[in-house]
Amino acid sequence: MIDLVDSILYEDNQVLVAVKPPNMLSQADRTGDPDILSVLKEYIKEKYHKPGNVYLGLVHRLDRPVGGLMVFARTSKAAGRLAVQLQEHDIGRQYLCIVTGEVPDEFTLTDYLIHDEIKNREVVCEADEKGGKLAILHGRCIDRRNGTALCAIRLETGRKHQIRAQLSNIGAPLWGDNRYGTGIPGQQIALWGYKLTFRHPTLNELMVFHSLPEGNIWDTYADLLTVPEDTDTPRERPALVLREEVVQKLEEFDKFKPIKTDELL
């Protein structure tokens, strides 16, 4: 069994928060390749000596080549309440990414996405096209180096491949993204779920988690993202290792007020 114990940041009888490694599935598919949901189910089964199948609900997904934070529900009650939060845009999901090309210092992308069966990817379409789904994201440039930009991204909607498709559409695809830009098939892409916020489904407490990107693809910005050896809990305390100006930009980005569902209609 794949050992993801070190990737688990929080666990109680209602929720489990873990960091999904890049190039691992969020849930099982027809390939039969390892997925984080099945691995964590096996972890719970062994840790608590539970016979048979165990319940663990998938609240949201990350694309296979993307690493970062995910929250799972350990009970059906928690799953239902977290699903409502997700639908009402009360689960905050922020990402760090490296793009190639030019992006503004701050930007909002509002598009409609539809699946292209021939290209097997999501593409931007007209608002009135049948099957098109509204996709909104907000971005802030953190730093620029060697023709790339390190950006923070906040999602308003959670469409399939949304960040990858929308950034590619403006000529700024993710670094290493073979499907929507240029890269090597099967490699990690420069997109990471670095911050996750939600209300605990039974305690109603605000839960906030952080995770710093891992992998060679982030080397261009390693001095901004590398965890010092004396940091005990790097994923929970990333602000301690980011330069002051980077922290300030991320904190300002945090002040954005989420749009509610009825404002998107």
N, C-alpha and C positions, 0 to 999 in steps of 0.2 A: 504494500500500500504506500502511496505517496504521502510523505510526512509534511503537513502544512501547519503543525502546531505553532511554530514560530510566527506564522502569518496571522494568527488569531489575535486581535487586539482587545476584544471584549466578548464576554459570554455570560449570560444568565439564563433563567428558565424560560425567557420569552424571545430573546434575540441573540444573534451571534454576528459579530462584525469581523471580517477577515480581509486580507489583501490578496487579490487574485494575481497569480504570476502571469506575465505575458505569455502568449501562445498556449494558454490552457482554456478549454471551453468553460463557459458559465454553467451549462447543463449538458447532459448527454445528447448526442446526435447520432446519425447513422454511421459516422466514421468509427465509432467505438473508442475514440481517443479519450484520455483522462479528462474529467471535468471537475470543477471545484465543488459543485453541489454533491456529487456522489462521494468524493473524498471526505468532505465534512460530515456527511451522514455516517460514513464508516468510522470516523473519529468519534462521533457522539456515541455510536453503538458500542465501541470498545471502551471508551472512558467510563460510561455509566452502566456497562454490562447489560445492555438492553437486548433482549432476544427479538429475532425477526426484524421487520422493517422499522425504521425510525422516521419521524416526521421532521422535515426541514423545508420550509417554503422559500422559493426563489422570489424575492421582492422586485428586483430589477436585474438587468444584464450588463455585461461589458463584452464588447466584441472580442473574439479570440485573440488577436494580436495585441490587445490593450491590457495593461496591468492597472491595479489600483483597488480602491475600497469598494466593498460590497456588504450589504446588510442582508441577513437571512432571518426568517421567522421560525421560531422553535415550536410555536403552537398555531393552530388555525385561527384563534382569536387575534394573535399578533399579526398574522398574515393579512387578515381582513382589515385591521386598523391601519397597517402600513400601506396597504393597497389604496385606501382612501387618501392618505397623505400624499402618495405618489400622484394620484389622479388630480388632486387639488393643488399640486405644485408646492407642497409643504415639505417635501424631502429635498434638501439642497445638495446638488451634485456639482462640484467644481473640478476642473481638469487643468493640468499643465500640458502644454504641447509645444513642439518645435515645428514651425512651418517654413517652407521655402518660398521665396518671393516676398513681396511687400504687403504689409498690413498697416492700417492706421494705428495710432497710439491707443485709441478706444474705438470699438465698433459694435454695431448690432446688425445681425443678419436675419432677415425675415423672408423666408422662401416657402414654396410648396414643393414637397418631394413625392416622387412616384418611383416604383420599382421598374427598371428596364430589364425585361426578361432576356433580351439578346446579350446585353453587356453584363448581366447578373450583378447589378449595382443600383444604388439609389441615385436619381438624377433630379435636378430642379426642373419644375414644370410651371405652366401658367396656373393662376389661382382657380380658374374655372375648369381645369382639366379633370375629368372623371378619375377618381381614385387618388388625387393629389391630397397630401396631408400637410397642414401648417407646421412649419419648423422655425423656431426662434432661438437664437443664442446670442450671448453677449461676450465680448472679448476685450482684453486689455493686454497690450504689449509690455512685457517686463524688461526685456533686453534684446539687443540685436547684435549678431556676430556672423561674419563670413557669409553674407547673403541669406541668413536665416533669422528667425525671430522666436524668442521664447515667450509664449503667451499663456495667460490664464483665461479659461473659458467657463462660462456658466450657462447651463441649459435651462430654457423655459419649457421646452417640450422634449420628449424622449423618443424621437423617431430612430428607426434603424439606421445605423451609419451616419447619423445626422451631422456630427462634427466633421467627419471625413468628407462627406458630400458637399456641405455648404462651404467649407474652406477651399476645397478643390474648385468649386464653381467661381470663386473670386480670384483664381490664379495663385492661391497660396496653399497648395496641398501639404499634408503632413509629411514630415521627413521620414523616409523609409516606407511610405504607403504604396505598395505595388498596385493595389486595386484602383486607387483614386489619384495616383501621381506616378512616382518612380521609386522603385525599391526592389528588393529581392523577395520572391515569393516565400512565405513561411517565416520571415524574420519579424522581429519586434518593430513596431512603429512608434514614433515619438508622441504618444498620447497616454496620459496617466491620470486616473481618478485620484486626485490628491486630497480632496476634502469632502466629507459626507456629514450632513446634519439631518436629524429627524427627532421627533418627539417619541420618547419611549412609549410603547403601546399600552402599558398598564400604569406606569408611574407618572406619565405625562411630563417627564423631565426632558429638557433639551439635551440631546446627545451630539457631541461634536468630535469627529475623528479626522486625523491627518495621516498622510502617507507620502513619503518622498519617492520620486522615480528611481528605478533601478535598471541597470543595463548599459552597455557600451554606447548605445545610440544617443545617450544624454551627455557624452563626454565633452562636447563643445561648451556646455554650461556647468561642468562638474564643480567649479569653484563656488557656484551658487547653490548647488544641491547636495554636495557631499556631506555625509554625517561624520562629525569628529569621533575619534575613538573613545573619548571620555563621555559620550552621550549615552545614557542608560536606556532611554526609551525613544529612539529616533523617530518612529512613526507617529508618536503622540506629541512630539515637541519639535516640529520642523522649524518653527520660527527662530529657534536658538541657533540654527546653522545657516540661515539665509541672511544675506547682507541687509543692512538697515533699510536701504532704499527699496530693496525688493519686498521686504516685509511691509513697508508703507504702502506700496502699490497694491499688494494683495489685500491689506486691510481696507483701503479705499474701495477696492472692488467688492469687498464684502458688504458694503453699505447699500448696495443695490437692493431695492425692494421687489420681491418676486411678484409677477403678474398672476392674478387668480384666473381660474378657468373661464369665468363669465366675461373677463376682459379680453380673452383671446377669441371670442366668438364674433 
